[in-house]
């Protein structure tokens, strides 16, 4: 019969966890800079690459980045077929379609104006919430903000002008791309809000679906443009006479940093400040895109576009304000 010695009682750990080395405020500003600069990177990539090549390489680079992060952090991907079915729908509206539309729109409009088109995401989210989230009610304040936002879009497009206005098709593509984000996130909230994915599993799964969606699209596109592109990954000559290295690096940065690193920063901001604060980064993205477009690419915006952009951003801020509580 062996005897056992009781272990001494543990003293409670009263030490407080060490604060993060980088505060969430710094990560918040870095996230706005990364996502705001994505329009500049797409514009540089268009010098030697087609829009679908840019979106395809961006999604692939982001997918590989997040798969590496998931493997390092020990995350897992969902296994339920129902979840993957909803992820397939979300992948269309959160990756493949908006990435492709933004790149295609920037063939016709400036990167600054494309960033302004992204600001319509909160307006579209309110509209799609009425269709997919019956519990959400449209308050008079939100209705007024949505209507004001559409007025701002009309001011930007200047349909009453025959010259000097932005390309309507190009800017329209950016508006649809921004609306895709509003629909995609609302769909996620409706059908995947209770899915137990955790960590980086959700964005990784979305990008995996986006990669799978882009493969057949890119193959069909290349079959229709084999006379101009010798291979699926071949680019075209830079009209300005530059090489293909800088555009390639821009798109790879767009995928690795603008997707992989940005998702990491977003989760850190949510943990440090909450989801409500993290969503306000949407208001800074157009500001960054305009500043970079004017300073780096020497782009110019007419005064109606600046006024319309201010109206759209103002309406987006009003939509994001918390609802008033009744006494």
N, C-alpha and C positions, 0 to 999 in steps of 0.2 A: 504494500500500500504506500504510494508515494504521497508526499506532503507538498502542498503549494504555498507559496508566500504571496500574500496580497500585495498588489502594487500600490504605491503611495498615491493618494488622491491628486488629481490634476488641478493645478491652479488655473482659474479662468484667464483667458488671454484678453488683457485689457488694452493691448496696443491697437492703435488705429491704423487702418491701411494707408500706405504712403500715397500722397496725391499723384496724379499722372504727371509725367515729365512735361508734356505739352498740354496746356489748357484747352478746353473745348472751344473757346473763343477763337484761338489761333487756327484750329482745325476748321472751324466754320468759315473763316475768311479764306482759307486755302481751298476749301471746297467750292466756294463761289468763284474763285479765280480759275480753278481747273475746269469747271463746267462752262464758265463764261468764255474761256479761251478755246473751247471745242469748235466754235464757229470759225475762228481764225485758222485752226489746224485743218479744218475741212477745206477752207478756201485755198490753202497752200497745197493740199493734196490734189485738188482739182487741176493743178497745173499739168500733171502727167497721168492722172487716173480718172476713170469714169466714176460717176456717183455710186453705182452698184458695187464697184470694186472697193470704194472707200468704206461703204457700210459693211460689206462682207468681211474685209480685213479687220475693221474695227471690232466687229462682233467676235471674230475668231481670236484676235489678240486678247480681248477682254475675257473670253471664255477660258483660254489657257491660263491666264493670270489667276482667275478665281478658282479654277480647279487646283492649281498649285497651292493657293491659300487654304482651301478646304482640306486638302491632304495634310498640310502642316498643322492646322488647328484641330484636326480630328473631326471635322463635320461630316454630315451624311446627306445624301440626296433623297428625295421622297421616293417611295416605292408604290404608292397606290395609283392605279391607272386613272381613277377619277381625278386625282390631283394633277397628274400629267396632262389630262385632257384640258383642264382649266388653264394650266400653264401654257399650253399651246396657243390658246386664244390670247392670253396676256402677252406671250412672246411676240405675237404679230404687232400689237399696238404699243409695246414698250421697247422693242428692239428693232426688228426688221423694217417695219413700215416707216416709223419716224426717222430713223437713221438714214434711210434711203431718200426720203422726201426732203430732209434738210440739206443733204448733199446735192440733190437735183435742183432744189430751189436756189442754192448758192451759185449755180451756173448762170442765173439770171439776175440775182440781187446781191447786194453787198453782205458781208458777214455781219455787219452791224445791224442791218435790217432783219436778217435771219434770226439774230438773237432777240430782237423785239418781237418777232412772231412767236417765239417760245413763251413769251409772257402771257399768252392767251390760255395757257394750260389751266389755271384756276377757273377761268370763265367757262371752259368746256367741262370741267369737273362738276361744276354746279348743275349744268344742263343734264349731264349723264346720270348724276345722282338722283334726279327726279325720275328717271326711267328705271334705274337698277336698284335704288334704295328707297322703297316706299316710306320708310320711317323718317327719312330726311324731309324737312319742310323748307320751302323757299320763303324766307322772311322778306318783308318789304325792303329792308336794307339791301339784302343780297340781290333781289330783283332789280333794284335801281342801279346797283353796281354792275350787274351783267349788262343791262341796257347801256350804261355809260361806257362800258368797255367796248361794246360793239360800235358805238359812236366814235371812239378813239381809233378803232380799226378802219372805219370809213375815212376818217381824216387822213390816216397814213396812206391809204390807197388812192385818194384824190380822184374818184371816178369822174368828176366834173371837168378834169383837165385832160387835154389831148396830148400835151407834151410836158416833160418834167416830172411826171409821176413815176413811181416804181413799176417795174414789170409786174403786171397783175397776176400772171400765171406763176411766176417765181415766188412772189410774196404769198400767193394763195397756197402754194405747196408748204411753205413754212407754217402757215396758219393751220393747215390740216395736220401737219406733224405735231404741233403743239396740242391740238385737240386729241390726237392719238394718245398722248400721255394722260390727259384727263380721263379718257375712256378706259385706258388700261389700268390705271390705279383704282378707278372706281370699280371696275370688274374684279380686280384683286380683292378689294375690300368686301365685295358682295359674295364671292364664291371661294376665296382663299383666306378669308380673315381668320378662320379657326383652324386652318391647316397647321399641323405641328411640324414646321420646317426648321426654324431656329438658325441663328448665326448667319452665315453666308450661303446657306443652302438655297434660299429663294432666288437671290440674284444669279447664282451659278446655274440653277435649273432654267431660269428665264433665258440666259445667254446660250445655254446648250440648245434649247428649243429654237432660238433665233438663228444659231448656226445651221441647224438642220433645215430651217425654212429657207435660208439664203442659198444653200447648195443648188437646188433645182432652179431657182430664179437666176443665179449666175450662169448656170449651164445654158439655159434658154437664151439669156442675153448674149452670151458669147457666140452661140450658133447663129444668131442673127447679125453679129458684127464681126465675123471672122475675117472680112476683108480689111478691117481697120486694126484688129488686134490678133497677132499671130497666135497667142495663147491666152488662156483665161487670166493669167497673172501679168500679161504684157501691158505696158502703158503706152501712151501716145507722147509725141514730142512736145516739149514745153514751148508754147508760143513765144515766150520771152527769151528763149535761148538757154535757159538754165538746165541743169541735169535732173536726174530722177531721184537722187539720194535724199535731198531735203524733203520732197513730197512724201517719200516712203517713210522717212523718220517721223514726219508730222502725223501720218495716219497711225503708225505703230504707237506713238505717244498718246494719240487719241484713244486707242484701245486699252493699252496697259495702264496708263495713268488716269485717263478720263473715265475709265470704267472700273478697273481693278482697284486702284488706290482710292478713287472717289467713293466707292462703296464702303471701303474700310473706314474712311473719314466720316461718312454719313452715319454709320452705326456708332462710332465713338461720340458724335455730336448728340445722337438720340440718347445714349446712355448718360451723357453729362448734363444735357439741358432739357431733354424731353422731345417728344415727336413734334409738338406744336412749334417750338422754336426752330427745329431743324427744317421744317417746311418753308420758313421765311427766306431761305437761301434763294428761292425762286425769284424773289424781287431784285436780287443783286446780279443775277446772271445777265440780263439785258444791259445793265450798266457796264459790266465788264466787257461784253461783246462790242458795245459801241466805242468804248475808250480804246480797246485794242485795234478795232477796225480803223479808226481815225488815226491813231498814233503810229501803228505798224504798217498798215496797208494803204494809208493816205486816202481812206474812203471819206465820202461827204454825205451828210444828210440834210435835206431841205427842212425849213422851219415847220411845215405841216407834219413831217414825219417825227420831229422832235416833240411837237405838241401832242400829236396822237399817241406817241409812246408814253408820255407823261400821264395822259388820261388812262391808258390801258394799265399801267403800273399802279396808278392810284386806285382804280377799281379792283385790281387783284389784291391790294393791301386791305381794302375794305372787306372783301370776301373772306379774307383770312382772319379777321378780327373775331374774337370769341363772342358767342351769343350773349345777349343781355339776360340776366336772371331777374325773374319777376319777384317782387317783394312778397 
